[in-house]
Amino acid sequence: MHRRDVLASLLIAAGWPALAADEAWPGTEWDRITPEAAGWRPDLLAEARAYAQRAGTASFIVLQHGRIIESWGDITSKLQLYSVRKSLLSALIGIAVRDGRLNLDDTMAALGIDDVPPSLTEVEKQATVRQLLQARSGIYHPALYETEGMARRRPARGSHAPGRFWYYNNWDFNALGTIYERATGTTIFQAFQAEIAGPLGMQDYRPSDGRSLGGEASMHAAYPFRMSARDLARFGLLYLRQGRWRDRQVVPAAWVRESTTAWSETYLRSGYGYMWWTGFPDRRVTIMNLPPGGFWADGSRGQFVVVDPAHDLVAVHQTDGTSVSERQMGHILWLILNAAGVQDPGADPEAG
């Protein structure tokens, strides 16, 4: 049996959809196919584009089977990713776990992780790396780079034991950056270039597109990135292909599955994995019109990388100075699925 046929059989047995017969990979540049040649409806794509432009979209790409079906805006412009940074770090952590540099069951106490006064309690120090990835640490110390909503929803210190409660927690995500850099001896931005951007042939990303953002509230810096839509699309395709890039397993396939599995249910009625927002195996995420099995990276103001294995599709959406909500993104995805002619495009999130 051909290697690709063996891989397809293994992925299907693991619950992933069959690989498309016309699977493609980008070279130095992305391959494109016209919507008509791909069997898509250009009129519905035009409707999606017009809606997105009214909403304030700066750049957008939709891929199917590894080729760009449609894009608009400047897909080469490097824009602020906000919390999409967390999904990028999740991929790096998966590589570090594979290489034996990180252990998900290590506690904050074992790793020597603390913070500025009021310091972590002995109970908080029992939180594990895995619980930080899941946003279930129970550590509600002030954090850097928080939105007003995150700070408003933050529970009181000591109100939940580690592992017992989900809260979208920048303390967890920032501390993971500290843990990763201590374990690997390199910066997140340099590691992303070496481990992911380079192997994927990203066209625009450079380590200087990231910065470490410190402050008095916490010793754990945030790590914001700037990235282009066409580079983000490569990252989305990497995860659509279960961490594989051509013949190289860049991120372990088992990590992709584990990190995009719903370990909690969120206030968006979605799942949450290891710094990825996720769907469920048996139902849609209504607000995003995300089909079962899908998942996405989500940044403030409308930064999205949406992966839809059911339809072998990736959508990248960015804003620059405007704001697009999950529900608005869900409407764009509904139009996209209709344009693709999928059998069940779901319900329009804006219709309810």
ZAVEX-773843 format. One record per residue (C-alpha): x, y, z; residue in three letters. Coordinates in steps of 0.05 Angstrom, whole numbers, padded with zeros to 5 digits, always signed. Layout:
N
XYZala/...
***
This chain:
352
+00000+00000+00000met/+00025+00070-00017his/+00049+00111+00043arg/-00006+00163+00031arg/-00060+00108+00031asp/-00032+00081+00097val/-00033+00150+00127leu/-00105+00162+00103ala/-00127+00096+00134ser/-00095+00112+00201leu/-00126+00182+00202leu/-00195+00155+00186ile/-00189+00103+00241ala/-00169+00159+00289ala/-00232+00198+00272gly/-00205+00247+00220trp/-00238+00253+00152pro/-00208+00222+00090ala/-00153+00261+00055leu/-00177+00296-00008ala/-00157+00264-00073ala/-00131+00331-00099asp/-00093+00350-00036glu/-00044+00405-00051ala/+00012+00441-00014trp/+00036+00513-00025pro/+00105+00523-00052gly/+00141+00590-00049thr/+00073+00620-00066glu/+00003+00594-00054trp/-00033+00556-00110asp/-00100+00585-00129arg/-00160+00556-00162ile/-00219+00595-00188thr/-00284+00587-00150pro/-00317+00561-00214glu/-00264+00508-00224ala/-00271+00487-00151ala/-00346+00480-00158gly/-00361+00541-00114trp/-00414+00595-00127arg/-00380+00662-00142pro/-00444+00701-00127asp/-00445+00676-00055leu/-00371+00689-00047leu/-00384+00760-00071ala/-00438+00766-00019glu/-00389+00742+00035ala/-00337+00792+00011arg/-00387+00850+00011ala/-00410+00833+00081tyr/-00339+00827+00107ala/-00319+00893+00077gln/-00378+00927+00111arg/-00360+00894+00177ala/-00288+00919+00174gly/-00248+00859+00150thr/-00176+00877+00132ala/-00155+00810+00102ser/-00188+00744+00088phe/-00168+00677+00057ile/-00208+00614+00047val/-00172+00549+00027leu/-00199+00482+00006gln/-00155+00421-00007his/-00094+00465+00003gly/-00109+00517-00051arg/-00135+00588-00044ile/-00206+00592-00069ile/-00215+00666-00053glu/-00180+00722-00016ser/-00190+00796-00006trp/-00154+00853+00028gly/-00078+00856+00034asp/-00060+00784+00053ile/+00014+00803+00058thr/+00005+00857+00112ser/+00030+00835+00181lys/-00025+00851+00230leu/-00032+00844+00306gln/-00057+00774+00324leu/-00076+00787+00397tyr/-00097+00720+00428ser/-00083+00679+00365val/-00013+00679+00396arg/-00037+00626+00445lys/-00051+00574+00391ser/+00017+00588+00361leu/+00049+00574+00429leu/+00007+00511+00437ser/+00039+00483+00375ala/+00109+00498+00401leu/+00092+00465+00468ile/+00069+00403+00431gly/+00137+00399+00397ile/+00174+00410+00464ala/+00133+00354+00496val/+00150+00307+00439arg/+00224+00325+00448asp/+00222+00311+00523gly/+00234+00384+00543arg/+00166+00393+00577leu/+00122+00348+00619asn/+00048+00366+00621leu/+00041+00337+00691asp/+00095+00380+00722asp/+00068+00428+00775thr/+00084+00502+00784met/+00119+00482+00848ala/+00164+00432+00812ala/+00180+00484+00758leu/+00194+00540+00807gly/+00138+00584+00779ile/+00113+00641+00823asp/+00093+00713+00813asp/+00098+00782+00845val/+00063+00792+00912pro/+00012+00770+00929pro/+00051+00708+00908ser/+00021+00640+00890leu/-00007+00599+00947thr/+00015+00528+00960glu/-00051+00503+00930val/-00042+00546+00868glu/+00028+00518+00859lys/-00002+00449+00851gln/-00031+00469+00783ala/+00001+00431+00725thr/+00024+00452+00657val/-00034+00414+00627arg/-00084+00453+00670gln/-00053+00519+00646leu/-00061+00496+00574leu/-00134+00480+00589gln/-00145+00547+00625ala/-00164+00507+00687arg/-00106+00525+00734ser/-00146+00558+00789gly/-00093+00612+00792ile/-00127+00680+00790tyr/-00068+00725+00800his/-00070+00791+00760pro/-00042+00781+00690ala/-00014+00824+00634leu/-00048+00839+00567tyr/-00118+00826+00593glu/-00181+00855+00563thr/-00231+00889+00608glu/-00278+00830+00600gly/-00225+00780+00621met/-00209+00821+00684ala/-00283+00829+00700arg/-00295+00754+00695arg/-00234+00734+00735arg/-00254+00693+00797pro/-00230+00710+00866ala/-00163+00681+00888arg/-00173+00612+00919gly/-00245+00605+00895ser/-00230+00543+00852his/-00179+00488+00862ala/-00133+00471+00804pro/-00168+00431+00750gly/-00239+00445+00775arg/-00261+00506+00735phe/-00251+00537+00665trp/-00235+00611+00660tyr/-00202+00642+00600tyr/-00140+00663+00638asn/-00083+00705+00612asn/-00043+00686+00674trp/-00043+00614+00650asp/-00025+00633+00579phe/+00031+00681+00597asn/+00061+00635+00649ala/+00063+00581+00595leu/+00108+00628+00555gly/+00155+00633+00614thr/+00154+00557+00624ile/+00168+00545+00550tyr/+00226+00593+00545glu/+00259+00566+00608arg/+00251+00495+00583ala/+00278+00507+00513thr/+00329+00563+00525gly/+00302+00605+00468thr/+00249+00658+00456thr/+00180+00640+00431ile/+00191+00682+00369phe/+00258+00650+00350gln/+00230+00581+00364ala/+00169+00595+00320phe/+00215+00613+00263gln/+00258+00550+00272ala/+00204+00500+00288glu/+00144+00523+00246ile/+00153+00585+00202ala/+00216+00558+00168gly/+00191+00487+00155pro/+00125+00514+00128leu/+00158+00565+00083gly/+00122+00625+00113met/+00134+00684+00068gln/+00130+00743+00115asp/+00142+00723+00187tyr/+00207+00743+00222arg/+00225+00735+00296pro/+00225+00810+00301ser/+00150+00808+00288asp/+00140+00786+00361gly/+00154+00824+00424arg/+00156+00810+00498ser/+00107+00854+00536leu/+00123+00862+00610gly/+00091+00902+00666gly/+00084+00911+00741glu/+00022+00867+00751ala/+00059+00802+00737ser/+00128+00775+00723met/+00102+00733+00665his/+00105+00773+00600ala/+00055+00769+00544ala/+00082+00751+00475tyr/+00042+00787+00420pro/+00056+00769+00347phe/+00044+00805+00281arg/+00032+00760+00221met/+00003+00761+00151ser/-00060+00726+00130ala/-00022+00683+00079arg/+00026+00659+00134asp/-00031+00645+00182leu/-00063+00604+00127ala/-00002+00559+00126arg/-00009+00549+00201phe/-00083+00532+00192gly/-00066+00482+00137leu/-00013+00450+00182leu/-00068+00436+00233tyr/-00118+00414+00181leu/-00066+00363+00159arg/-00057+00339+00231gln/+00011+00372+00241gly/+00041+00345+00177arg/+00074+00388+00124trp/+00087+00348+00061arg/+00128+00288+00087asp/+00149+00320+00153arg/+00110+00314+00218gln/+00122+00384+00244val/+00073+00380+00303val/+00056+00311+00330pro/-00010+00286+00302ala/-00030+00262+00371ala/-00017+00332+00399trp/-00061+00364+00345val/-00118+00317+00364arg/-00109+00325+00439glu/-00101+00401+00437ser/-00163+00410+00394thr/-00207+00365+00436thr/-00259+00400+00480ala/-00237+00393+00553trp/-00286+00447+00576ser/-00348+00483+00553glu/-00341+00559+00546thr/-00385+00620+00551tyr/-00389+00618+00475leu/-00421+00549+00480arg/-00358+00522+00447ser/-00306+00474+00473gly/-00236+00493+00495tyr/-00175+00450+00485gly/-00102+00469+00496tyr/-00104+00543+00477met/-00151+00527+00419trp/-00226+00541+00416trp/-00260+00477+00393thr/-00324+00446+00368gly/-00355+00382+00391phe/-00358+00315+00355pro/-00434+00313+00353asp/-00458+00386+00345arg/-00442+00453+00316arg/-00416+00514+00353val/-00476+00557+00336thr/-00445+00626+00345ile/-00389+00610+00295met/-00430+00561+00252asn/-00371+00514+00262leu/-00385+00443+00238pro/-00373+00384+00285pro/-00299+00369+00292gly/-00276+00439+00275gly/-00234+00486+00317phe/-00206+00556+00314trp/-00155+00606+00340ala/-00188+00670+00365asp/-00158+00739+00376gly/-00190+00802+00402ser/-00227+00847+00351arg/-00235+00793+00299gly/-00171+00753+00287gln/-00191+00682+00268phe/-00159+00619+00240val/-00215+00570+00229val/-00201+00497+00213val/-00259+00455+00186asp/-00235+00383+00174pro/-00305+00361+00153ala/-00299+00402+00089his/-00222+00404+00084asp/-00226+00479+00092leu/-00187+00535+00127val/-00210+00607+00134ala/-00166+00664+00159val/-00196+00731+00180his/-00160+00793+00205gln/-00180+00864+00224thr/-00138+00927+00233asp/-00170+00980+00277gly/-00241+00952+00272thr/-00276+00896+00308ser/-00312+00834+00281val/-00347+00787+00330ser/-00352+00712+00331glu/-00424+00717+00308arg/-00404+00760+00249gln/-00349+00711+00232met/-00401+00656+00237gly/-00444+00692+00185his/-00384+00696+00139ile/-00371+00622+00149leu/-00444+00607+00135trp/-00439+00644+00069leu/-00373+00608+00053ile/-00403+00539+00066leu/-00463+00556+00022asn/-00416+00581-00032ala/-00378+00515-00027ala/-00443+00477-00038gly/-00437+00434+00025val/-00497+00390+00039gln/-00510+00418+00108asp/-00486+00491+00114pro/-00518+00499+00183gly/-00560+00558+00207ala/-00540+00630+00196asp/-00516+00655+00265pro/-00544+00724+00249glu/-00613+00696+00234ala/-00625+00680+00308gly/
***
